[in-house]
Amino acid sequence: MPVASYNHVISEVNQLSLTDQLRLLEDMAVLIRRRSVGAKTRSIMELQGKGKDIWKGVDVPKYIDEERSSWNG
């Protein structure tokens, strides 16, 4: 949506009574929920194995010890 259209909508909403603004908000929430019902739910497990190439050839325990010792200044 172009900025001008968005600003026009906001301007129109500001002219509504508080009751109508709340009703509009509820209606918008229903519309958005209906659109998101078909959206795929993501899992944190999809990240498993990502970035593993970064750690190839790194001595992980040594790296962790070096990081921890840097915390103490």
C-alpha distances in whole Angstrom, upper triangle without the diagonal:
4,6,8,6,6,10,11,10,12,15,15,16,19,20,21,24,25,26,23,20,22,22,19,19,21,19,16,18,20,17,16,20,20,17,19,23,23,21,24,26,27,31,32,34,32,33,36,38,35,36,40,41,40,43,46,49,48,51,48,51,52,48,48,51,50,47,49,51,49,47,51,51
4,5,5,6,9,10,11,13,14,16,17,19,21,22,25,26,27,24,22,24,25,21,21,24,22,19,22,23,21,20,23,24,21,23,26,26,25,28,29,30,33,34,37,35,35,39,40,37,38,42,42,41,45,47,50,49,52,50,52,53,49,49,52,51,48,50,52,49,48,51,51
4,5,5,6,8,10,10,12,14,15,16,19,20,24,24,26,23,21,23,24,20,20,23,22,19,22,24,21,20,24,25,23,24,28,28,26,29,30,31,34,35,38,36,36,39,41,38,38,42,43,42,45,47,50,49,52,49,52,52,49,48,51,50,46,48,51,48,46,50,49
4,5,5,6,9,10,10,12,14,15,17,19,22,23,25,23,20,23,24,20,21,24,23,20,23,25,23,22,26,27,25,26,30,30,29,32,33,34,37,38,41,39,39,43,44,41,42,46,46,45,48,51,54,53,55,53,56,56,52,52,55,54,50,52,54,51,50,53,52
4,5,5,6,9,10,11,12,14,16,17,21,22,23,20,18,21,21,17,18,21,20,17,20,22,19,19,23,24,22,24,27,27,27,30,31,32,36,37,40,38,38,42,44,41,42,46,46,46,49,51,54,53,56,53,56,57,53,52,55,54,51,53,55,52,51,54,54
4,5,5,6,9,10,11,12,15,16,19,20,21,18,16,18,19,15,15,19,18,15,18,20,18,17,21,22,20,21,25,26,25,28,29,30,33,34,37,36,36,40,41,39,40,43,44,43,46,49,52,51,53,51,53,54,50,49,52,51,48,49,52,49,48,51,51
4,5,5,6,9,10,10,13,15,18,19,21,18,16,19,20,16,17,20,20,17,20,22,20,20,24,25,23,25,28,29,28,31,32,33,36,37,40,38,39,42,44,41,42,46,47,46,48,51,54,53,55,52,55,55,52,51,54,52,49,50,53,50,48,51,51
4,5,5,6,9,10,11,13,17,18,20,17,15,18,19,16,17,20,19,17,20,22,20,20,24,25,24,26,29,30,29,33,34,35,38,39,42,41,41,45,47,44,45,49,50,49,51,54,57,56,58,56,58,59,55,54,57,56,52,54,56,54,52,55,55
4,5,5,6,9,10,11,15,16,17,14,12,15,15,12,13,16,15,13,16,18,17,17,21,22,20,22,26,27,26,30,31,32,36,37,40,38,39,43,45,42,44,47,48,48,50,53,56,55,57,54,57,57,54,53,56,55,51,53,55,53,51,54,54
4,5,5,6,9,10,13,14,16,13,11,14,15,12,12,16,16,14,16,19,18,18,21,23,22,23,26,28,27,30,31,32,35,36,40,38,39,42,45,42,43,47,48,47,49,52,55,54,56,53,55,56,52,51,54,53,50,51,53,50,49,51,51
4,5,5,7,9,13,14,16,14,12,15,17,14,15,18,18,17,20,22,21,21,24,26,25,27,30,31,31,34,35,36,39,40,43,42,42,46,48,45,47,50,51,50,53,56,59,57,59,56,58,59,56,55,57,56,53,54,56,53,51,54,54
4,5,5,7,11,13,14,11,10,14,14,12,13,17,16,15,18,20,19,20,23,24,24,26,29,30,30,34,34,36,39,41,44,43,43,47,49,47,48,51,53,52,54,57,60,59,61,58,60,61,58,56,59,58,55,56,58,56,54,57,57
4,5,5,9,9,11,9,7,10,11,9,10,13,13,12,15,18,17,18,21,22,22,24,26,29,28,32,32,34,37,38,41,40,41,45,47,45,46,50,51,50,53,56,59,57,59,56,58,59,55,54,57,56,53,53,56,54,51,54,54
4,5,8,9,12,10,8,11,13,11,12,16,16,16,18,21,20,21,24,25,25,27,29,32,31,34,34,36,39,40,43,42,43,46,49,46,48,51,53,51,54,57,60,58,60,57,58,59,56,55,57,56,53,53,56,53,51,54,54
4,7,9,11,10,9,13,14,12,14,17,17,17,20,22,22,23,26,27,27,29,31,34,33,37,37,39,42,43,46,46,46,50,52,50,51,54,56,55,57,60,63,61,63,60,62,63,60,58,61,60,56,57,60,57,55,58,58
4,6,8,6,6,10,10,9,12,14,14,15,18,19,20,21,23,25,25,27,29,32,32,35,35,38,40,42,45,44,45,49,51,49,51,54,56,55,57,60,63,61,63,60,62,63,60,58,61,60,56,57,60,57,55,58,58
4,5,5,6,9,10,10,12,14,15,16,18,20,21,22,24,26,27,28,30,33,33,37,37,39,41,43,46,46,46,50,53,50,52,55,57,56,58,61,64,62,64,61,62,64,60,59,61,61,57,57,60,58,55,58,58
4,5,5,6,9,10,10,12,14,15,16,19,20,21,23,24,26,27,29,32,32,35,34,36,39,40,43,43,44,47,50,48,50,53,55,54,56,59,62,60,61,58,59,61,58,56,58,58,54,54,57,55,52,55,55
4,5,5,6,9,10,11,12,14,15,17,19,20,21,23,25,26,27,30,31,34,34,36,39,40,43,43,44,47,50,49,51,54,56,55,57,60,63,61,62,59,60,62,59,57,60,59,56,56,59,57,54,57,57
4,5,5,6,8,10,10,12,14,15,16,18,20,21,23,24,26,29,29,32,33,35,38,39,43,42,43,47,50,48,50,53,55,54,56,59,62,60,62,59,60,62,59,57,60,60,56,56,59,57,55,57,58
4,5,5,6,9,10,10,12,14,15,16,18,20,21,22,24,27,27,30,30,33,35,37,40,40,40,44,47,45,46,50,52,51,53,56,59,57,59,56,57,59,55,53,56,56,52,53,56,53,51,54,54
4,5,5,6,9,10,11,13,14,15,17,19,20,21,23,26,26,29,29,31,33,35,38,38,39,42,45,43,45,48,51,50,52,55,58,56,57,54,56,57,54,52,55,55,51,51,54,52,50,52,53
4,5,5,6,9,10,11,12,14,15,17,19,20,21,24,25,28,28,31,34,35,39,38,40,43,46,44,46,49,52,51,53,56,59,57,59,56,57,59,56,54,57,57,53,54,57,55,52,55,56
4,5,5,6,9,10,10,12,14,15,17,18,20,23,23,27,27,29,32,34,37,37,38,41,44,42,44,47,50,49,51,54,57,56,57,54,56,58,54,53,56,56,52,52,55,53,51,54,55
4,5,5,6,9,10,10,12,14,15,16,18,21,21,24,24,27,29,31,34,34,35,38,41,39,41,44,47,46,48,51,54,52,54,51,52,54,51,49,52,52,48,49,52,50,48,50,51
4,5,5,6,9,10,11,13,15,15,17,20,20,23,23,26,29,31,34,33,35,38,41,39,42,45,47,47,48,51,54,53,54,51,53,55,52,50,53,53,49,50,53,51,49,52,53
4,5,5,6,9,10,11,13,14,16,19,19,23,23,26,29,31,34,34,35,38,41,40,42,45,47,47,49,52,55,54,56,52,54,56,53,51,54,55,51,52,55,53,51,54,55
4,5,5,6,9,10,11,12,14,17,17,21,21,24,27,29,32,31,32,36,39,37,39,42,44,44,46,49,52,51,53,49,51,53,50,48,52,52,48,49,52,50,48,51,52
4,5,5,6,9,10,10,12,15,15,19,19,21,24,26,29,29,30,33,36,35,37,40,42,42,44,47,50,49,50,47,49,51,48,46,49,49,46,46,50,48,46,49,50
4,6,5,6,9,10,11,14,15,18,19,22,25,27,30,29,31,34,37,36,38,41,44,44,45,48,51,50,52,49,51,53,50,48,51,52,48,49,52,51,48,52,53
4,6,5,6,9,10,13,14,17,18,21,25,27,30,29,31,34,37,35,38,40,43,43,45,47,51,50,52,49,51,53,50,48,52,52,48,49,52,51,49,52,53
4,5,5,6,9,11,11,15,15,18,21,24,26,25,27,30,33,31,34,37,39,39,41,44,47,46,48,45,47,49,46,44,48,48,44,45,49,47,45,49,49
4,5,5,6,9,10,13,13,17,20,22,25,24,26,29,32,31,34,36,39,39,41,43,47,46,47,44,46,48,45,44,47,48,44,45,48,47,45,48,49
4,6,5,8,10,13,14,18,21,24,26,25,28,30,33,32,35,38,40,40,42,45,48,47,49,46,48,51,48,46,50,50,47,48,51,50,48,51,53
4,6,7,8,11,13,16,20,23,25,23,26,29,31,30,33,35,37,38,40,42,46,45,47,44,47,49,46,45,48,48,45,46,50,48,47,50,51
4,5,5,8,10,13,16,19,21,20,22,25,28,27,30,32,34,35,37,39,43,42,44,41,43,45,42,41,45,45,42,43,46,45,43,47,48
4,6,8,9,13,16,19,21,20,23,26,29,28,31,33,36,36,38,40,44,43,45,42,44,46,44,42,46,47,43,44,48,47,45,48,50
4,6,9,12,16,19,20,19,22,24,27,26,30,32,34,35,37,39,42,42,44,41,44,46,43,42,46,46,43,45,48,47,46,49,50
4,6,9,13,16,18,16,19,21,24,23,26,29,31,31,33,35,39,39,41,38,40,43,40,39,42,43,40,41,45,43,42,46,47
4,6,10,13,14,13,16,18,21,20,23,25,28,29,31,32,36,36,38,35,37,40,37,36,40,40,38,39,42,41,40,44,45
4,7,10,12,11,14,16,19,19,22,24,27,28,29,31,35,34,36,33,35,37,35,34,37,38,35,36,40,39,37,41,42
4,7,9,8,10,13,16,15,18,20,23,24,25,27,31,30,32,29,31,34,31,30,34,34,32,33,36,35,34,38,39
4,5,6,8,10,14,13,17,18,21,22,23,25,29,28,29,26,28,31,29,27,31,32,29,30,34,33,32,36,37
4,5,6,8,11,11,14,16,19,19,20,22,26,25,26,23,25,27,25,24,27,28,25,26,30,30,28,32,34
4,5,5,9,10,13,14,18,19,19,21,24,24,25,22,24,27,25,24,27,28,26,27,31,31,30,33,35
4,6,8,8,12,13,16,18,19,20,24,24,25,23,25,28,26,25,29,29,27,29,32,32,31,35,36
4,6,5,9,10,13,14,15,17,21,20,22,20,22,24,22,21,25,26,24,25,29,28,28,31,33
4,6,9,9,12,14,14,16,19,19,20,18,20,23,21,20,24,25,23,25,28,28,28,31,33
4,6,6,9,11,11,12,16,16,18,16,19,21,19,19,23,24,22,24,27,27,27,31,32
4,6,8,9,11,12,16,16,18,16,20,21,19,19,23,23,22,24,27,26,27,30,31
4,5,6,8,10,13,13,16,14,18,19,16,17,21,20,19,22,24,24,24,28,28
4,5,6,7,11,11,13,12,15,17,15,16,19,20,19,21,24,24,25,28,29
4,5,5,9,10,13,13,17,18,16,17,21,20,20,23,25,24,26,29,30
4,6,9,8,12,11,15,15,13,15,18,17,17,20,22,21,23,26,26
4,6,5,8,8,12,12,10,12,15,15,15,18,20,20,21,24,25
4,6,9,9,13,14,12,15,18,17,18,21,22,22,24,27,28
4,7,9,12,12,11,14,16,16,17,20,21,21,24,26,27
4,6,9,8,7,10,13,12,13,16,17,18,20,23,23
4,6,5,6,9,10,11,12,14,16,17,19,21,22
4,5,5,6,9,10,10,12,14,15,17,19,21
4,5,5,6,9,10,11,12,14,16,18,19
4,5,5,6,9,10,11,12,15,16,17
4,5,5,6,9,10,11,13,15,16
4,5,5,6,9,10,11,13,15
4,5,5,6,9,10,12,13
4,5,5,6,9,11,11
4,5,5,7,10,10
4,5,5,7,10
4,5,6,7
4,5,5
4,5
4
